């Protein structure tokens, strides 16, 4: 019997469970070690240009990972585009070979970065699913938004529905506030306000979603007049999303959106009565704020 990254491997272990963990590339001792591209069966097709995810914490029945922007969480159609689910299938091949599974508890949009909780087996998936229904897994997001809010804290309690279900919509998945929608509630708190190099006003806010609807934070922030920076659907003009789908990222989109992905980051997860994990803004979002600071532009923690 041999060991690979502190895993017992025998002659009865399926081949896929023997090859996913090389001690050189991944260490169970260091929770934040990177999962290198060599572990990906779809490494040849990186159409989404996502960087690698990292392990924040791992326990016997779950793992917390930090997802970069552009990495899909689940496959959306047949193909070889990398997904977090697919990468985890390989990372947790030993567990799967011994009756485990990969169940992603809190799903993030493709462009959203940050913390994701993943159950390793059916029992953990059921437990976390129940905790989510009972709102006993607290989620916090950081977002960079346009403008300086005239409030320090506020709450949006407004139902959401797919816009196309109640009227015309050029974007099938676009959500909208509608009285016939499902309940949705988000609490917001301003962290800081700052100005861009061109004098544009921005703020970093912390969002506390009390429900988990599609695009909830982005729609609710936009409804306050402060859309998330880089948001192709709910930002300056939804036509920018259609242009992106047609032609990809262009100088025109860069000029209007400023960032190639929306500035929304899953910054904290906490299990009621249990552990809490936090994550800082990814490098590109942190750099966006840092440029303003280094330019000597105003940083305003709170309005007087």
N, C-alpha and C positions, 0 to 999 in steps of 0.2 A: 504494500500500500504506500502511496506517495501523497504528498500534500501540495496544493497549489493555492497560494494566498489564504492559508489557514483553512482550506477546505479538504475534507477527506475524499480521496478519489480511488476507487477500486476498479477492478476489471469489469465489474457489472455496471459501472456508471456509463450512461450514454456518451458518445464522443463529444456532443455539443457541450456537455457539462464539464468536459475536461479542458476545453480550449479557451473558454471565455475570460479567464482570469490569469494573467501573467503577473507575477510579483513585481516585475520591472515596471509594468504599466499601471498597476492598481494595487494599493495596499489597504488591507482591512484595518490596519492599525491607525492610519491617517485618514480620518473621515472625509477630509476635503480634497483628497487626491483626485486628479482629473481622470476621467474615463477617456482614454485616447481613441482616436479614430480607427486604430488598428483593430479595435474590438467590434467594429460595425460591419455587418454583412452587406450593408448598402453604402459603404464608404465611397464607391466609385461614382455615386450619383448624389452630389451635394448641391442640388438645385436650389435649396433654400438657404445656402450659405450660412448655416448656423454653426456657431462654435460649439465646444464640448460642454456638457453639463458636469456638475460636480456633486459629490456626496457631502451633505451637511451632517447627517447623523444616520446611524443604522442600528436597529434593534432586532431581536429575534423574529418578529413578525411584521416589521414595517421598515421603510427607509424614507428619509427626507432628502430630496435632491433640489439643486438650484438649476433651473432651466434658463438657458440664454434666449434672447429674442430670436425669432425666425425658426426655431425648432418646433415642428408640429408635435402635439401631444399624442394624437391618435392618427392612424391612416385615414385619409378621406376618400381615397380611391386606390385601386390596384396599381402597383408601381414600386419603384425602388427609392423613393424619397425617404430620407431618414426621419424617424419619429422617436420621441422619447419612449413610447411604449415598446417599439422594436428594439431599441438599445437596452432597455431594462429586461426584455425577454432574454437577451444574451447574458447580461450581467447576472441575472438571477436564474440562470439555466439549471444550476444545482438544485435550487428550491423547486423549480418546476418539475424536474426529473423525479423529485421525491414527493409529488403531490401538491406543490404550491402553485401559485398563480401570480399574475401581475394585475393589480387593480388600482387604478389612479383615482384618488379620492377627490381632490380639488383640481378641476381641469382649468387650464389657462389657454387663452387664445394664442395663436401662432406667434404674434408679435409681442405678447406680454412675457416679461421675464420674471424670474423669482422662484419662490419656494413651492414645491409640490410634494404632497404626502402620498406615499404609495404603499398599499397593503401587499404583503407577500403570500397570504393564504386566504382561504374563503372565510375563516372565522374572523380574521382581522378586518376583512372587507365589510362583513356584516356589522361588526362593532363600530367601525368608523362611519359606515352609512347611517346607522342609527344615531350616532352622535351628531352627524351633520343635520339630520332631520330635526333633532332636538336643539339645534343651534348651540352645541357645546364644543364645537371647534371654531375658535375665533380666528378671523382672517383680517389682516391689515394690508393695505396697499399704499405705496407712494406713487404720486403722479405729478408731473410737471404740466401745468395748465397755462393757458393764455390769460393775461390780465391779472389785476390785483383784486381779489375779492373784498367786498366791503363788510365782510363778516369774519369772525375768528372761528366760529363753529356754526354748522347748519345741518339740517337734515332734509333729505328729499324722500318723500313717501308718495310714490307715484307708480301706478301699474304699468307694466310693459307688455307689448305685443309686437309680433312681426308686422312691420309697416305694410307689407304687401297683402296681408290678410284683411286689411280694412281700407285699402285704397291703392292707388298706383305707386309702384316703387321700382326704380331701375336696378336696385340691389336686393337680391332675394333675401339675404340674411339680415338686412338692416332692421333694427328695432326702433320702436317709438313709444312715447307715453300715450296710452289710450285707455279710456275708462273700461273697456272690455278686456283689458289685459290681465295678467297675473300680478298679484301684489309684489311690490319691490320697494325696499327701503335701504337707503345708504346714508350714513353719517359722515360728515366731512369736518376736518380740522386743518387750519392753515399752519404749516410749519415755518415757512419763510417766504418773503417776497423779494424779487430781484429784477434787475433790468438787463436786457440783452445789449449786445454791442451797438445795435442800431437804435437803442432807446426803447425797444419793445418791452412791455411789462409782462413778467411771468411770476408764477408762484409754485412752490412745492406744497402739496396738500397730502394729508393722510386720510385715506378712505376706509371706512369700516362697514362693509356690506353686511346687512342683517338678513338678506336673502341672497340666493345665488342664481340670478337670471342672466341670460345671454347678453353680453355687452353692458351690463347694468351700470357699472361705475362710469363708463364712457358716456352713456346716454344721460345719466343723471347730472354729471358734471357739465355737459353741453347745455342741459336745460337751465342751468344757473347762469349761462352766458360765459362759461369758462371751459371750453372744450380742451381735451388733452392735446398737448403739442404732438405733432406728427400723426394725428388721427386722420386717416384717409377717408373715413366714412362720416364721422360726426364732427370733423374739423371745419375748415373754411368753406369747402364745397365738396359734396359727394361725387361730383364729376372727376375729382382728382383720383378717386379710387378706380373709376372706370378707365381713366387714362393709364393708371398704373397696371391694371390687368392687361391692357392692350399693348403698352409699349415698355413696361418695366420702369425702373427708377431713372428719372431724367433730371437735367439741370432745372427745368421749370418746376418740377415737383419739389426739388431741394429748396428752391427759393421760397415756395409757398408753405411747405410743411416743416422745413428746417431740419427735421430728423427722418431717417428712413423707416422708422417704426414708431408706433405710438409710445409715449413716455409713461408707461404704466408698469409697475413692478410689484410683485407679491413679496412684501417686505417682512411679514411675520405670520406665524401659525402657532396657535396655542391650543392644547387639549385641556378641556375643563378638568381641573384637579390633577393635571399631569405636566408634561414638558412644554416648553416654549422655545421656538427657534426664530432667529432674525436674519435678515439679509440686507446688505447695503445696495444702493443703486448700482446697476452695471456700469462698466467703464465709460461707455459712450454718453450715458445720461449724466454721470458724475462730471464728465468733461464739459458737457453743455453748461452746467452750473459754474464750474471752475473758471471757464473763460470769462464769464461776467465778473466774477470776484477779482480775477487778476487784472481786468480792465479798469478796476477801481470804480465800478458802477454801484449804485446803491443796493444794499442788502437790508431789507426791512423786516425784522422778525414779527412785528405787529403794528397795526395802524393805531395812531394816537387818536 
